[in-house]
């Protein structure tokens, strides 16, 4: 059961994160490497890897497995977010 303290801590973390994202004027240092790698995975290209990335490939594969069904639902017209396919795949 979620306590009131846990709810408060989660809300604080989310608000703090949102404030940082809102005030940020530039990408974080490693985003210039991670974004192209994630785009390659979304294009079913699992054979290219940027050596500058230290994150294990499992994170990208997990994201792919999470997003791929949404791509299918978008293609058949069930998922109601029209920019999804263009943005991610």
TILO-30657 format. One record per residue (C-alpha): residue number from 1; residue in three letters; x, y negated, z. Coordinates in nm, 4 decimals. Example, Ala and Ser with C-alpha at 12.3 -4.5 7.8 and 13.67 -1.06 7.14 Angstrom:
# TILO-30657
<atom><num>1</num><residuo>ALA</residuo><px>1.2300</px><py>0.4500</py><pz>0.7800</pz></atom>
<atom><num>2</num><residuo>SER</residuo><px>1.3670</px><py>0.1060</py><pz>0.7140</pz></atom>
# end
This chain:
# TILO-30657
<atom><num>1</num><residuo>UNK</residuo><px>0.0000</px><py>0.0000</py><pz>0.0000</pz></atom>
<atom><num>2</num><residuo>UNK</residuo><px>0.1323</px><py>-0.3415</py><pz>-0.0943</pz></atom>
<atom><num>3</num><residuo>UNK</residuo><px>0.1720</px><py>-0.5738</py><pz>0.1996</pz></atom>
<atom><num>4</num><residuo>UNK</residuo><px>0.1213</px><py>-0.9479</py><pz>0.2046</pz></atom>
<atom><num>5</num><residuo>UNK</residuo><px>0.4973</px><py>-0.9984</py><pz>0.2446</pz></atom>
<atom><num>6</num><residuo>UNK</residuo><px>0.5710</px><py>-0.7875</py><pz>-0.0657</pz></atom>
<atom><num>7</num><residuo>UNK</residuo><px>0.3160</px><py>-0.9875</py><pz>-0.2638</pz></atom>
<atom><num>8</num><residuo>UNK</residuo><px>0.4709</px><py>-1.3158</py><pz>-0.1474</pz></atom>
<atom><num>9</num><residuo>UNK</residuo><px>0.8243</px><py>-1.2026</py><pz>-0.2340</pz></atom>
<atom><num>10</num><residuo>UNK</residuo><px>0.7191</px><py>-1.0866</py><pz>-0.5819</pz></atom>
<atom><num>11</num><residuo>UNK</residuo><px>0.5331</px><py>-1.4113</py><pz>-0.6478</pz></atom>
<atom><num>12</num><residuo>UNK</residuo><px>0.8338</px><py>-1.6136</py><pz>-0.5312</pz></atom>
<atom><num>13</num><residuo>UNK</residuo><px>1.0714</px><py>-1.4193</py><pz>-0.7565</pz></atom>
<atom><num>14</num><residuo>UNK</residuo><px>0.8415</px><py>-1.4602</py><pz>-1.0569</pz></atom>
<atom><num>15</num><residuo>UNK</residuo><px>0.7988</px><py>-1.8326</py><pz>-0.9991</pz></atom>
<atom><num>16</num><residuo>UNK</residuo><px>1.1737</px><py>-1.8783</py><pz>-0.9489</pz></atom>
<atom><num>17</num><residuo>UNK</residuo><px>1.2472</px><py>-1.6857</py><pz>-1.2676</pz></atom>
<atom><num>18</num><residuo>UNK</residuo><px>0.9889</px><py>-1.8886</py><pz>-1.4618</pz></atom>
<atom><num>19</num><residuo>UNK</residuo><px>1.1385</px><py>-2.2144</py><pz>-1.3338</pz></atom>
<atom><num>20</num><residuo>UNK</residuo><px>1.4869</px><py>-2.1119</py><pz>-1.4442</pz></atom>
<atom><num>21</num><residuo>UNK</residuo><px>1.3614</px><py>-2.0048</py><pz>-1.7868</pz></atom>
<atom><num>22</num><residuo>UNK</residuo><px>1.1703</px><py>-2.3294</py><pz>-1.8286</pz></atom>
<atom><num>23</num><residuo>UNK</residuo><px>1.4720</px><py>-2.5455</py><pz>-1.7426</pz></atom>
<atom><num>24</num><residuo>UNK</residuo><px>1.7215</px><py>-2.3442</py><pz>-1.9448</pz></atom>
<atom><num>25</num><residuo>UNK</residuo><px>1.8285</px><py>-2.5245</py><pz>-2.2610</pz></atom>
<atom><num>26</num><residuo>UNK</residuo><px>2.0509</px><py>-2.2547</py><pz>-2.4083</pz></atom>
<atom><num>27</num><residuo>UNK</residuo><px>2.0866</px><py>-1.8790</py><pz>-2.4340</pz></atom>
<atom><num>28</num><residuo>UNK</residuo><px>2.2686</px><py>-1.6819</py><pz>-2.1731</pz></atom>
<atom><num>29</num><residuo>UNK</residuo><px>2.6170</px><py>-1.5722</py><pz>-2.2667</pz></atom>
<atom><num>30</num><residuo>UNK</residuo><px>2.5335</px><py>-1.2130</py><pz>-2.3607</pz></atom>
<atom><num>31</num><residuo>UNK</residuo><px>2.2088</px><py>-1.2797</py><pz>-2.5482</pz></atom>
<atom><num>32</num><residuo>UNK</residuo><px>2.4025</px><py>-1.3464</py><pz>-2.8679</pz></atom>
<atom><num>33</num><residuo>UNK</residuo><px>2.5064</px><py>-0.9792</py><pz>-2.8577</pz></atom>
<atom><num>34</num><residuo>UNK</residuo><px>2.1928</px><py>-0.8164</py><pz>-2.7179</pz></atom>
<atom><num>35</num><residuo>UNK</residuo><px>1.9345</px><py>-0.9723</py><pz>-2.9496</pz></atom>
<atom><num>36</num><residuo>UNK</residuo><px>2.0936</px><py>-0.8444</py><pz>-3.2751</pz></atom>
<atom><num>37</num><residuo>UNK</residuo><px>2.1433</px><py>-0.5003</py><pz>-3.1180</pz></atom>
<atom><num>38</num><residuo>UNK</residuo><px>1.7793</px><py>-0.4800</py><pz>-3.0097</pz></atom>
<atom><num>39</num><residuo>UNK</residuo><px>1.6711</px><py>-0.5861</py><pz>-3.3594</pz></atom>
<atom><num>40</num><residuo>UNK</residuo><px>1.8810</px><py>-0.3051</py><pz>-3.5113</pz></atom>
<atom><num>41</num><residuo>UNK</residuo><px>1.7112</px><py>-0.0523</py><pz>-3.2841</pz></atom>
<atom><num>42</num><residuo>UNK</residuo><px>1.3684</px><py>-0.1873</py><pz>-3.3752</pz></atom>
<atom><num>43</num><residuo>UNK</residuo><px>1.4602</px><py>-0.1279</py><pz>-3.7405</pz></atom>
<atom><num>44</num><residuo>UNK</residuo><px>1.5390</px><py>0.2399</py><pz>-3.6591</pz></atom>
<atom><num>45</num><residuo>UNK</residuo><px>1.9125</px><py>0.1766</py><pz>-3.6960</pz></atom>
<atom><num>46</num><residuo>UNK</residuo><px>2.0595</px><py>0.3765</py><pz>-3.4066</pz></atom>
<atom><num>47</num><residuo>UNK</residuo><px>2.4039</px><py>0.4300</py><pz>-3.5597</pz></atom>
<atom><num>48</num><residuo>UNK</residuo><px>2.5434</px><py>0.0766</py><pz>-3.5219</pz></atom>
<atom><num>49</num><residuo>UNK</residuo><px>2.6688</px><py>-0.0436</py><pz>-3.1859</pz></atom>
<atom><num>50</num><residuo>UNK</residuo><px>2.8316</px><py>-0.3729</py><pz>-3.0900</pz></atom>
<atom><num>51</num><residuo>UNK</residuo><px>3.1437</px><py>-0.2995</py><pz>-2.8831</pz></atom>
<atom><num>52</num><residuo>UNK</residuo><px>3.0978</px><py>-0.6196</py><pz>-2.6837</pz></atom>
<atom><num>53</num><residuo>UNK</residuo><px>2.7836</px><py>-0.4792</py><pz>-2.5170</pz></atom>
<atom><num>54</num><residuo>UNK</residuo><px>2.8358</px><py>-0.2965</py><pz>-2.1893</pz></atom>
<atom><num>55</num><residuo>UNK</residuo><px>2.4690</px><py>-0.2027</py><pz>-2.1368</pz></atom>
<atom><num>56</num><residuo>UNK</residuo><px>2.4035</px><py>0.1659</py><pz>-2.1858</pz></atom>
<atom><num>57</num><residuo>UNK</residuo><px>2.2081</px><py>0.2528</py><pz>-2.5032</pz></atom>
<atom><num>58</num><residuo>UNK</residuo><px>1.9330</px><py>0.4097</py><pz>-2.2934</pz></atom>
<atom><num>59</num><residuo>UNK</residuo><px>1.7902</px><py>0.0664</py><pz>-2.2182</pz></atom>
<atom><num>60</num><residuo>UNK</residuo><px>1.7456</px><py>-0.0021</py><pz>-2.5881</pz></atom>
<atom><num>61</num><residuo>UNK</residuo><px>1.5994</px><py>0.3420</py><pz>-2.6523</pz></atom>
<atom><num>62</num><residuo>UNK</residuo><px>1.3521</px><py>0.2956</py><pz>-2.3659</pz></atom>
<atom><num>63</num><residuo>UNK</residuo><px>1.2459</px><py>-0.0410</py><pz>-2.5104</pz></atom>
<atom><num>64</num><residuo>UNK</residuo><px>1.2107</px><py>0.1154</py><pz>-2.8530</pz></atom>
<atom><num>65</num><residuo>UNK</residuo><px>0.9924</px><py>0.3952</py><pz>-2.7174</pz></atom>
<atom><num>66</num><residuo>UNK</residuo><px>0.7779</px><py>0.1367</py><pz>-2.5424</pz></atom>
<atom><num>67</num><residuo>UNK</residuo><px>0.7390</px><py>-0.0949</py><pz>-2.8449</pz></atom>
<atom><num>68</num><residuo>UNK</residuo><px>0.7093</px><py>0.1577</py><pz>-3.1287</pz></atom>
<atom><num>69</num><residuo>UNK</residuo><px>0.3535</px><py>0.2693</py><pz>-3.0414</pz></atom>
<atom><num>70</num><residuo>UNK</residuo><px>0.2522</px><py>-0.0982</py><pz>-3.0361</pz></atom>
<atom><num>71</num><residuo>UNK</residuo><px>0.3948</px><py>-0.1340</py><pz>-3.3858</pz></atom>
<atom><num>72</num><residuo>UNK</residuo><px>0.1774</px><py>0.1554</py><pz>-3.5023</pz></atom>
<atom><num>73</num><residuo>UNK</residuo><px>-0.1328</px><py>0.0082</py><pz>-3.3374</pz></atom>
<atom><num>74</num><residuo>UNK</residuo><px>-0.0571</px><py>-0.3254</py><pz>-3.5066</pz></atom>
<atom><num>75</num><residuo>UNK</residuo><px>-0.0247</px><py>-0.1594</py><pz>-3.8474</pz></atom>
<atom><num>76</num><residuo>UNK</residuo><px>-0.3629</px><py>0.0088</py><pz>-3.8186</pz></atom>
<atom><num>77</num><residuo>UNK</residuo><px>-0.5248</px><py>-0.3089</py><pz>-3.6840</pz></atom>
<atom><num>78</num><residuo>UNK</residuo><px>-0.5970</px><py>-0.2056</py><pz>-3.3262</pz></atom>
<atom><num>79</num><residuo>UNK</residuo><px>-0.3371</px><py>-0.4164</py><pz>-3.1451</pz></atom>
<atom><num>80</num><residuo>UNK</residuo><px>-0.4640</px><py>-0.7766</py><pz>-3.1613</pz></atom>
<atom><num>81</num><residuo>UNK</residuo><px>-0.1326</px><py>-0.9629</py><pz>-3.1714</pz></atom>
<atom><num>82</num><residuo>UNK</residuo><px>-0.0697</px><py>-1.0557</py><pz>-3.5370</pz></atom>
<atom><num>83</num><residuo>UNK</residuo><px>0.2864</px><py>-1.1859</py><pz>-3.4871</pz></atom>
<atom><num>84</num><residuo>UNK</residuo><px>0.4047</px><py>-0.8696</py><pz>-3.3128</pz></atom>
<atom><num>85</num><residuo>UNK</residuo><px>0.5212</px><py>-0.6817</py><pz>-3.6215</pz></atom>
<atom><num>86</num><residuo>UNK</residuo><px>0.6943</px><py>-0.9819</py><pz>-3.7714</pz></atom>
<atom><num>87</num><residuo>UNK</residuo><px>0.8659</px><py>-1.0730</py><pz>-3.4467</pz></atom>
<atom><num>88</num><residuo>UNK</residuo><px>0.9863</px><py>-0.7316</py><pz>-3.3334</pz></atom>
<atom><num>89</num><residuo>UNK</residuo><px>1.0013</px><py>-0.5015</py><pz>-3.6349</pz></atom>
# end
